[in-house]
Amino acid sequence: IGEKHAAEPDDAELVSLSKRLVENAVLKAVQQYLEETQNKTRQTDGSPVKTEEAASSSKNESDNDN
């Protein structure tokens, strides 16, 4: 029952795969954060931004709250 099959990955391989997945997820999150902050910077400069509509609608909602 406890025997390993040749196709099953060992613990070391699972650990390395897990580390790689976490690193990839962190890198993607950092890249997304940088893109969003760059978009906000461009918006304050007056340049067109992809998320301009979403940003302006959230601004309007916060203005209405005040």
ABEGO torsion letter per residue (X at the ends): XABBBAABBBAAAAAAAAAAAAAAAAAAAAAAAAAAAAAAAAAAAGBBBAAAAAAAAAAAAAAAAX
